[in-house]
Amino acid sequence: MLYSGIRLKQPDNGREAAAQVIYHCLALHDMASFDPVLRQTVNFLSLPERNLAVAIVYGTMTYLYTIDYVLGKHCKIGLEKLDPWLKSVLRTAVWQLRYSRNLPETAVVNECCKLVKKYRHQGMVDFANAVMRAEVSHPVCIPPGNLALQYSLLPELAGYFKKRFGIEQAKIELQALLMPPDLTVRVNRCRSNVISLINELKLYSVAAEAHPYFDHVLKLNLKGASLTELPAFKVGKFFVQGIGAMLVGMIAPIPTHPDDNHLVIDLCAAPGGKITHVLERLLLSNKSPSSGNLPTSTYTNEQSIASFVEAWDINQARLDALIDNLSRLGLPEIKTAVVDATDRKAEPIIRCSGKAALVIADVPCSGLGVLARKPELRWNMNYEKICRLLPLQAEILRTASLLTAAQGYLLYSTCTLNWDENEGQVNTFLESAEGQEFTPVDLTPYLPVSFVDRLDEVERKNLSAGKLNLLPARDGCEGFFISLLQRKKNLKKQLLKT
């Protein structure tokens, strides 16, 4: 691969692969291709080396703000003047020295110098060796009380957490967001069940346990296995998804009398986790009670169910991923369309206006609840970008309201902890002309009693007001926000919760 004058060779090991990914994404400022570059770069490595590469890449991305502070203390010429390949290797090496638990210091230093030497001259090798040995003998001290450096994110984001939670709770939440999240999967009940899937995964040395609060959810420990190579994944017996995103599909009230005036629409649908969950529930609602499944709805076959479900997204490539997921999960085709949800003159929006029994609006957001999964947001998200997101979210929420039928439901969600994007956005909408036709829906009946019982009084009141906040430290998952609203007017259609 030729990157900015460097023809990188196929990596020999995980450390080299990690340095190549960091070089491509950070030195060349190409975070958009992070996932495909990572997959392509590690593809030819053995599984242990592949896992090492992924750990180094995500670790370096997570701690980048602090790593650059450390390097800045050792590099008197300034980081901006360092050769891009040299800087990339040093970044990965500092993470290994300071944050990995099982990598010997001597091996880290030696491998760092080898990687620099592979593409650069001896002078840079000597420089890398000096920096590494300085960090080993005299590690840079992180100033106590500096949240940004302690938890590795931009100072303005650290300041937001402090303002939102208070200093002590901010530390707890930020620490939780440094931890690798649990790998959770939603069992596709159209193809398997919890017990069967647990037993099948055991055959491939994958440990799986049922989630303590939520049905049809498993926590996995791959033990080094490749998730996408598991037969159960290939045949669609589960969908990899965070708890917050799963709750959107669990909470969503689905119609029992669908027709052209009672559609289900996901406005920002790709890659399809939420809409496939809803579709799965719709299919199961058509099973007869005698089979031990869920109550019978008025659907007569799978395709008639799917004909009332639409998935829209602004990006065709992401919609293609959604279509692939439908196929893998064995779900029927649904209507998909490339739609800008802020363009109310778009044909699908005009056609479906006022006809949706359920609209899901999982809007673009700052992602402060998923910093563990998207570490680049720690140094790539800022106040200015958040301010630009607010009017976009408001416009999508307004579009969702115009699509919602009388007595239909609007489900708004984000994966951020930012009040302005969550409660603030919903409150502003409810005060608007369109929002005055909606009322919040108590979320308590939609959630397991065991989950609700562990919430404090404030959070239970929020549930009653139609709002749910998931917090990483308290709930052991990504940060997430969900609000359920119902349009007030006209006759109420029967709805089925499954």
N, C-alpha and C positions, 0 to 999 in steps of 0.2 A: 504494500500500500504506500502511495506517495503522498505525504502530508507536508505542504509548505516547504518543499526542498529536501525533506528527509524521506528516503525510501525505507520504510519500516519493514523488517522481515517478519515472517511468521514467528510468533513468540515461542520460546523454548520452554517457558514455565509461567506460573501464575504471577510472579512479580513483574516479569516483563510485559505480560498481557495487561496487567493493571496500569503500568506506566504508560503504555500505548493508549489506553482508553482515556486516562487523565490528560495526556498530551492532546489527543484529538478534541476532547470536549472542553477543556479549560484553556489550553494554549491557543487553540484555533477558534475558541468561542463558538462551539457548535454543540450546545446542549440539546438541541432539537433532535439530534440523531443518537442520543445517549444509549437508549435501549438496543437499537439495531447494531451499533458499533460494538457494544459490550458482547452481545450474542455472537457476532461475527468473529470477534477477536479471540474469544475463549473456546470457540467451537471445536478446535482440533486438539485441545488439551485433555489430559486424563481428568477424571472426575475430581480427585483431590486437588490438582492444580487449578482446575476450573473454579472450585469452591474457594480456594485461596485468593484467586484473582478477584472474584466477586466481593469477598470480604474486604480486601484492600481498597477496591474502588469505592464501595459504599462507605467504608470507614473514612477514607480520605475526603470524600464529598461531604460527609457529615461534619468532620472536624476541620474543614478547610480554613475557616476564619481564624481559628486558634493556631493551626499549623503555620499559616502565613505569618502570624505574629511571632511564633517561635523562630521561623527561618529569618525573619527580619532582624531579630536580635543577633543572629549569627552572621548574617550577610551584610556587611557594612556598605556595600555598593548599592544596596536597594534591590528588592525583588523584581521591580519592573525592568531592571537592566540584565537580569539573568537570562541566559540562553533558555528558550522554551523547553527543550528536551531535558536539560539539566534540572530546571525547576520542577518539571513533572516527576522526575525520578526522586528528587529530594522530598517532594510533598508526600509521595507514597512511603518513603523510608521513614520520615518523621512520624507518620501515623503508626508504622510498625513498631518504632521504638517506644512511643509514648502510650499507645492505646491497645496494642495487641497483647494477648496474654501468653501466647505459646511460642513466640518467635525469638530465638536467642539474639542478643545484641550483636555478637560477632558476625553471625550469618547475615543480619540485616545490613551492617556496614559493608561487608565484603560484596554482597549481591548488588548493593547500590552502586558501588564503584565499577563493578563489571558492566552494569547496564549503561552507565555513562560512557564507559570506554567503548562499548559496542558501536556507538554512533558519534562520539566526540573525541577530541584530542586529549593528550595526557594532562595538560594544564587544568582542564575541567575535572578530570578524574581526581587530581590532587586537591582541588577546591572541594569537591564532594566529600572526599575522605576527611578533610579538615573540619567541615561542618558537622559531619556525622560524629566524629570523635569528640568534638566540643560538646555536642548535645549529650553524648554518653557520659562524659566526665563532669560536665556542669549543666544539667538540664535547666532550661529557661523556666523561671518561676512565673506562674500566672497570678496577677494581682488579685488578692482576696477581695471579694465583694464585687468584682467586675463580672456581672452576669453574662455579658456578651462573650467574653473570653472563656469563662468557666463552662458555658454551655454551647459555645461556638455558633453564634448567629449575629447578624448585624445589630449594632447598638440600638437602633430605633425599634427593632423587633423585640429585643430584650426589654426595652423600656415599655413597650406595649404590654408584655406579659406581667411586668411589675405593676403597672396601672390597673390591669384587668383583675389580677388575682391577689395583689399584695406580695411583698417580698418573699415571705416564707412559702406560700402556696405556689408562687411563680417558680421557685426552685424545684419544688416537687413535680410540677407539670413539665418543666423543661428537662428534668432528669429522666422522666418517663419517656419523653420524646427523643432521648438519646439511645434508648434501648431498642434493639431489633423487635419489631412487632410480631405477635403470634401469627403463624400461618393458619388462617381460618378458611374453611371451604363450606359452601352451601351444598348439601346433598340434593341432587336432582331426583326428586321423588317420582318422576315419570320413568326413571331407569333403575333406581336403587332405593335403599333405605339405610338408616344409620348403622344398624347391626351388621347387615350384609357388607356394607362398604368398609367398616372397621376390620372385619374378618378378611376381606379381600386384600386390603392394604397390608395386613400383617404378612401375607405371603411374599411381599416385596420388601420386608423389613422396615416398613413405614409405621411408626407408632401413631395411632389416632385415638382421640378421646372425645366423647360427647361434650359439648359446651355446657357449663353448669346452669345457664339461664335460658338459652334459646334452643328450641327444637330444630332438628334437621341441620345442625351446625356442628362441624368437627374442628378440633385443633390438631394440626399435624406436626410431627417431627420427622422430617425426611431422612435423617441419619445419613446424609450424603447422597441420597438417591436423587435422580433427576425427575422433577415433578411432571414435566411434559412428556416424559417417556413412559410414565405409568400407564398400563392398559386402561385402568379406570378413568384416567383423564382423557385418553384418546377417544374412548367411546362415550364420553359425556356424562359420567355418573356423578360428577361434581363440578362446581364452578368456584374458582378462587375469588374470594371477596372479603372485604373488611366488614366488621360487625355493623358499623354505621350504615353502609350501603345496603347490607342485608335487611336492616330494620326498615328501610324505605319500602322494600318489597313486602315485608311482613305487615306493616301498618296499612299499606294502600288498600282502601275499601274497593272491592271489585264488584261490578254490576251483575245482577242475576238476570236482567232483562235487556240484553244489549241489542241495539239495532243501529241504523245509520245515524240516529240522533243520540246515541249513548255509546260513544267511542272511548277507548283507552289510548292516551297519547303521552309519549315521553318526548319532551322537547329537546333535551340534550342527552340523547340516548346512548351514544357509543361509549364504550365497547359492548354495552348491552346487559350488564349485570342486573340492573333493576327491572328492565322490561322483560327479560327472560324469566326472572323470578315471578313477576306478575302473570306472565303467560303460563308458566307452570301451574300456578294456583288456579287460573281459569280452566286449564285442562282437567285438573283434579276435581274441580267443582262439578264436572260433568259425569264423574263416576257415580255409580249407583250405591246407595247406602248399604245394600246387601253385600257388596264386595269389601266392606270394611274401610272404604275410602270416604271422601268428603261428600256432603249432600249434593243432590242432583240440581243442576241449573237448567235453564231453558235451551242451552246449546244442544245441537244434534250431532255434530261431528267436529273434529279438530280444526278443519279448515274454516268452518263457519265461525269458530271462536277467533281464529287468527285474522279473519277479515275485518274485525272490529278493533284491531290493535295496530297502532301506527308508531313507528320510531323515527324521529327526525334528528339530524345533527348537521352542523355547519361544514363538516369535513367528510368528504367521500371516502377517503382511506380508512377513517375510523368507522364509518358505516360498513365498509367491507369487512372489517374485523367483527362487527356485530353480526353480520350475515353468516360469517364463518362460525361464530359461537352458536347461533341458532342451529346450524347444521350439526355441529359436534354434539350438542345436547339432545338432538333428535326432536327438536321442536318444529312445528309447521312454520312456513314462511309467513311473514307479516309485511305490511306496507312500510317501506322505508323511503325517505326522501331527504335530499340535501336542502336544508332550510335554515335561513338566518332567522332566529327566533325574535329578533328585534324588528324585522321587516314585515309589518302587518299587511302589506300588499302582496306578499307571497301567496301563490295559488293554494298551497295546502292550508295555510292559516285562514284564508277567506272561505275555503270549502268547508272547513271544520269548525268555523266560528259558532260558539254556543251549542256544540253538539257532543262535548266530551263528558262522560260520566266521571272520568278520572283523568287529571292532567298531572304528570310528574315534571317538576322543574328543578333538576339538580344542576344549579347554575355554576358557571365558572367563578372561582373564588381564589382567595389568597393562599389557601391550602395550609394554614397554620396548624391544623389538626393532624396533618400527615407528614410532618417534617421527618419522622423516622423512615418513612417510605420514599419521600421525595426530598432528599437532603439538599439538593441544589437550591431549594427555596430559602434555606438559611441565609444565603448570601446573594440570592437573586430576586428576592421579594422585598419591597420597601413601601414606605408610606405613599409615595407618588403612584405606584402601580395599584395599590389598594384603592386609592381615591378614584382611579380610572375604572376600576371594576364596579364601583357602587352604582353609577347610572346604567351600566350594562345589565346588572342584576335586576334593577328596578324595571327596566324595559321588558326583560324576559318574564318577570313576574306579572307585569301588566298584560302581556300577550297570553300568558297562561290563564289569566282571569277571563279574557275575552273568549277563549276556547271552551271554558267550563259551562256545561249545561245547567239549567235550573236544578237545584238540589244536588248538583255534581260536586266532586271533591277536587281540591287543588292541594298537591303535596309539594312543599318547597323544602329544599335541602342544600346544605353545603358541607364541605369537609374542612371548615375553618373554625377557630375559636374566637374570631373577631366579632364583637357584639354588633358593630355597625352593619356587618354583612348578614347577621342572623336576626336577632330580635329587633334590632333597629330597622332593618329592611322590611320585616313583616309589619311592624307597628306603623311605619310610614305608609305602607300599602293600605292597611286597614283604615287609615284616615283619609285616603284618597276617594275620588268619586267612584271608581271601580271597586275599591276595597270595601266600601260601605255596604255592598251587596253580599259580603261574605261574613261568616262568623267562625271563630276558632272552634275546633272539635276536641273534646277531652281525649287525650291519648291513653289514659290509664287502661281502658278495657282492651286496648290493642296489644298490651305488653304483658309478659308473664308476671304473675304475682311475686315470684321469687326475685325478679329484677326490681320491681317497683318497691318492694319492702325494704330494700337496702338504700333507697334514696332518702335524703333529708327532707324536712318539711318544705323548704324553699323549692326544691326540685319537683316535689309532688304537686305543689301549686302551679308550677310551670307546666307540668303535664296536663293539669286540669284546664289550663289556658291554651292548650294545643301546641305546646312547645317542649322539645326534648333536647337537652345538651348532653353529649357524651364527652367525658373528660379522660384523657389517657391514663393519668395516675389512678383515678378512682375506679374507672370502668375497665382498665386493662385492654384498651383498644385505641383506634385512632380517635382524634377529636372530631366531633360531628354535630350537626344541628339539623333538626327536622321540625317542621310546622305543618299541621293539617288544618285546612280551612274548607268550609262548605258554603256553597252559594245558597242564599236563603229562599229564593222565590219559587213559586209554582208547586205542583204536586210532588210529593216525595216518592222516589222509586225505591223499591226494596233493594237492599244491598246485602251482600253475603261476605262474611269474614271467614276466611279459611286459614 
